[in-house]
């Protein structure tokens, strides 16, 4: 599967952005999807994941209640709705995919930069 992330940009603290991850290639619904971010000088961290059916989600504690991950398997697209953004959310955001039965997220898109100004 090939992944293409988009939707990043510059926003003021308290604002919102929606990231999209468009997929092509193999069966989209066979993958768990995730959003991962990397801030300058910090390690990558998983922000949110969603199961292949959309029934199970995971959120990093610091984004719970502010971010929502979703997917539309018919459109082969995943989303990350980010509300109440904080300067600490500034990072490059990547979408990643994990094939059912595999342990690792083996497929990655290019990142999209999110900058939150205070």
Backbone as numpy.savetxt, mean C-alpha at the origin, in Angstrom:
# Nx Ny Nz CAx CAy CAz Cx Cy Cz
3.22 -11.40 -11.66 2.37 -10.23 -11.66 3.27 -8.99 -11.66
2.85 -7.98 -12.41 3.56 -6.71 -12.42 2.69 -5.68 -11.70
3.33 -4.84 -10.91 2.61 -3.88 -10.08 3.03 -2.46 -10.41
2.08 -1.55 -10.41 2.34 -0.15 -10.71 1.62 0.70 -9.67
2.40 1.36 -8.82 1.83 2.21 -7.77 1.72 3.64 -8.25
0.70 4.33 -7.80 0.51 5.73 -8.15 -0.31 6.42 -7.06
-0.37 7.75 -7.16 -1.22 8.50 -6.25 -0.49 9.29 -5.19
0.82 9.17 -5.12 1.56 9.93 -4.14 1.57 11.41 -4.46
2.06 12.19 -3.53 2.14 13.62 -3.75 2.44 14.36 -2.47
2.29 15.66 -2.54 2.53 16.55 -1.40 1.19 16.95 -0.80
1.06 16.79 0.50 -0.19 17.14 1.17 0.13 17.72 2.54
-0.71 18.60 3.02 -0.53 19.17 4.35 -0.99 18.18 5.42
-0.43 18.31 6.59 -0.84 17.48 7.72 -2.35 17.59 7.92
-2.97 16.45 8.15 -4.41 16.39 8.29 -5.13 16.09 7.00
-4.42 16.15 5.89 -5.02 15.89 4.59 -5.12 14.41 4.26
-5.56 14.15 3.05 -5.79 12.77 2.60 -5.17 12.53 1.24
-4.83 11.29 1.00 -4.39 10.83 -0.31 -4.90 9.40 -0.50
-5.09 9.01 -1.74 -5.41 7.62 -2.04 -4.38 7.08 -3.01
-3.70 6.04 -2.59 -2.74 5.37 -3.45 -3.44 4.23 -4.18
-2.99 3.99 -5.40 -3.51 2.88 -6.19 -2.37 1.97 -6.61
-2.66 0.70 -6.72 -1.69 -0.28 -7.17 -2.35 -1.11 -8.26
-2.00 -0.85 -9.50 -2.58 -1.56 -10.63 -1.70 -2.75 -10.99
-2.33 -3.88 -11.20 -1.59 -5.11 -11.49 -1.88 -5.61 -12.88
-0.95 -6.28 -13.44 -1.14 -6.94 -14.72 -0.41 -8.28 -14.65
-0.79 -9.16 -15.55 -0.13 -10.45 -15.59 -1.00 -11.55 -15.01
-0.46 -12.31 -14.09 -1.15 -13.49 -13.58 -2.35 -13.14 -12.72
-3.08 -14.13 -12.33 -4.36 -13.96 -11.65 -4.22 -13.11 -10.40
-4.79 -11.94 -10.44 -4.67 -10.97 -9.35 -5.24 -11.52 -8.06
-6.32 -12.24 -8.14 -7.00 -12.72 -6.94 -6.26 -13.85 -6.24
-5.13 -14.27 -6.77 -4.32 -15.31 -6.13 -3.24 -14.73 -5.22
-3.27 -13.42 -5.02 -2.21 -12.75 -4.27 -2.75 -12.00 -3.07
-2.06 -12.14 -1.95 -2.20 -11.19 -0.86 -1.43 -9.93 -1.26
-2.00 -8.77 -0.98 -1.36 -7.52 -1.36 -0.99 -6.72 -0.13
0.06 -5.95 -0.27 0.50 -5.14 0.85 1.02 -3.79 0.39
0.95 -2.85 1.30 1.60 -1.55 1.12 2.73 -1.47 2.13
3.88 -1.10 1.63 5.09 -1.01 2.43 5.66 0.39 2.25
6.17 0.98 3.30 6.76 2.31 3.15 8.19 2.33 3.69
8.94 3.26 3.16 10.31 3.46 3.63 10.57 4.95 3.72
10.79 5.40 4.93 11.13 6.79 5.18 12.64 6.96 5.10
13.10 8.18 4.84 14.55 8.41 4.74 15.27 7.96 6.00
16.30 7.13 5.81 17.10 6.68 6.93 16.47 5.60 7.78
15.32 5.09 7.36 14.62 4.07 8.14 14.42 2.80 7.30
14.15 1.72 8.01 13.88 0.46 7.31 12.46 0.44 6.74
12.27 -0.42 5.77 10.93 -0.60 5.23 10.02 -1.21 6.28
8.75 -0.81 6.26 7.79 -1.39 7.18 6.46 -1.60 6.46
5.83 -2.72 6.80 4.52 -2.99 6.23 3.50 -2.07 6.89
2.77 -1.37 6.07 1.74 -0.46 6.55 0.39 -1.18 6.65
0.09 -1.95 5.63 -1.20 -2.66 5.60 -1.11 -3.81 4.61
-1.87 -4.85 4.88 -2.00 -5.96 3.93 -3.46 -6.36 3.82
-3.80 -7.02 2.72 -5.16 -7.49 2.51 -5.08 -8.85 1.82
-5.89 -9.77 2.30 -5.88 -11.12 1.75 -6.44 -11.15 0.33
-6.25 -12.28 -0.33 -6.65 -12.39 -1.73 -8.15 -12.15 -1.91
-8.94 -12.53 -0.91 -10.39 -12.35 -1.01 -10.84 -11.00 -0.46
-9.94 -10.33 0.23 -10.30 -9.05 0.86 -10.91 -9.19 2.24
-11.02 -10.43 2.73 -11.71 -10.66 4.00 -10.84 -10.39 5.22
-9.53 -10.39 5.04 -8.60 -10.23 6.16 -7.65 -9.08 5.87
-7.53 -8.18 6.83 -6.61 -7.06 6.68 -5.72 -6.95 7.90
-4.59 -6.30 7.70 -3.63 -6.02 8.77 -3.22 -4.56 8.63
-3.05 -3.90 9.79 -2.57 -2.51 9.79 -1.47 -2.33 10.82
-0.49 -1.55 10.44 0.52 -1.09 11.38 -0.20 -0.27 12.46
0.21 -0.44 13.69 -0.49 0.25 14.78 -0.61 1.75 14.56
0.43 2.35 14.05 0.45 3.81 13.93 -0.50 4.34 12.86
-1.04 3.47 12.02 -1.95 3.93 10.97 -3.38 3.45 11.19
-3.60 2.63 12.21 -4.94 2.12 12.47 -5.91 3.27 12.70
-7.05 3.18 12.06 -8.06 4.22 12.19 -7.87 5.38 11.23
-6.72 5.43 10.57 -6.45 6.52 9.61 -6.33 6.00 8.18
-5.78 4.81 8.01 -5.56 4.23 6.68 -6.54 3.07 6.47
-6.95 2.90 5.23 -7.81 1.77 4.86 -7.30 1.14 3.57
-7.04 -0.16 3.64 -6.62 -0.88 2.45 -7.83 -1.59 1.85
-7.89 -1.63 0.54 -8.99 -2.31 -0.13 -8.49 -2.83 -1.48
-9.30 -3.64 -2.11 -8.92 -4.15 -3.42 -10.17 -4.39 -4.25
-10.00 -4.31 -5.56 -11.05 -4.61 -6.52 -10.46 -5.64 -7.47
-10.78 -6.89 -7.25 -10.17 -7.95 -8.06 -10.58 -7.88 -9.52
-11.77 -7.37 -9.79 -12.21 -7.24 -11.18 -11.36 -6.22 -11.93
-10.94 -5.18 -11.23 -10.11 -4.14 -11.83 -8.61 -4.41 -11.64
-8.29 -5.49 -10.92 -6.89 -5.81 -10.64 -6.16 -4.63 -10.00
-6.80 -4.02 -9.04 -6.25 -2.84 -8.40 -6.45 -2.90 -6.89
-5.43 -2.47 -6.17 -5.53 -2.31 -4.72 -5.38 -0.84 -4.39
-5.92 -0.46 -3.24 -5.92 0.94 -2.85 -5.46 1.08 -1.41
-4.93 2.25 -1.12 -4.65 2.62 0.26 -5.18 4.03 0.46
-6.28 4.12 1.16 -6.85 5.42 1.50 -6.18 5.91 2.77
-5.56 7.06 2.70 -4.81 7.60 3.84 -5.45 8.91 4.26
-6.00 8.94 5.46 -6.63 10.13 6.01 -5.84 10.62 7.22
-6.09 11.84 7.62 -5.44 12.44 8.79 -3.92 12.22 8.73
-3.37 12.53 7.59 -1.94 12.30 7.39 -1.10 13.15 8.33
0.01 12.56 8.73 0.95 13.20 9.65 2.32 13.30 8.98
3.13 14.26 9.40 4.49 14.35 8.81 5.26 13.03 8.91
4.96 12.26 9.95 5.65 10.97 10.13 5.26 9.94 9.07
4.22 10.22 8.32 3.82 9.32 7.23 4.61 9.55 5.95
5.45 10.58 5.96 6.26 10.87 4.79 7.19 9.70 4.48
7.11 9.19 3.26 7.89 8.02 2.87 7.63 7.71 1.41
8.44 6.83 0.89 8.12 6.21 -0.39 7.27 4.98 -0.10
6.15 4.89 -0.75 5.21 3.79 -0.54 5.28 2.83 -1.72
5.40 1.56 -1.40 5.48 0.50 -2.41 4.29 -0.44 -2.24
3.81 -0.97 -3.34 2.86 -2.08 -3.24 3.62 -3.37 -3.52
3.18 -4.42 -2.87 3.84 -5.71 -2.97 2.80 -6.83 -2.99
3.16 -7.95 -3.58 2.22 -9.05 -3.70 2.86 -10.36 -3.25
2.05 -11.18 -2.59 2.48 -12.49 -2.11 1.56 -13.55 -2.71
2.13 -14.42 -3.50 1.34 -15.49 -4.10 0.86 -16.45 -3.02
-0.37 -16.90 -3.13 -0.93 -17.85 -2.15 0.00 -19.04 -2.00
0.31 -19.37 -0.75 1.18 -20.51 -0.47 2.64 -20.16 -0.33
3.01 -18.98 -0.74 4.40 -18.56 -0.62 4.58 -17.77 0.69
5.81 -17.77 1.17 6.08 -17.09 2.44 6.40 -15.62 2.25
7.03 -15.28 1.13 7.51 -13.91 0.96 6.66 -13.12 -0.03
6.72 -11.81 0.12 6.14 -10.93 -0.89 7.19 -10.82 -2.00
7.01 -11.57 -3.04 8.04 -11.69 -4.07 7.89 -10.74 -5.24
6.83 -9.96 -5.23 6.55 -9.06 -6.35 6.38 -7.66 -5.80
7.10 -6.73 -6.42 7.11 -5.35 -5.94 6.92 -4.39 -7.09
6.18 -3.32 -6.82 6.08 -2.24 -7.78 7.10 -1.16 -7.45
7.18 -0.17 -8.33 8.05 0.96 -8.03 7.35 1.80 -6.96
8.06 2.59 -6.26 7.46 3.36 -5.19 6.81 4.64 -5.67
5.95 5.15 -4.82 5.36 6.46 -5.04 5.59 7.30 -3.79
6.05 8.52 -3.96 6.47 9.34 -2.83 5.28 10.08 -2.23
5.15 9.97 -0.93 4.16 10.73 -0.17 4.91 11.67 0.75
4.62 12.94 0.65 5.26 13.95 1.49 4.17 14.71 2.23
4.25 14.70 3.54 3.27 15.39 4.38 3.97 16.55 5.07
3.51 17.73 4.78 4.12 18.92 5.36 3.38 19.32 6.65
4.14 19.87 7.57 3.54 20.26 8.86 3.02 21.69 8.83
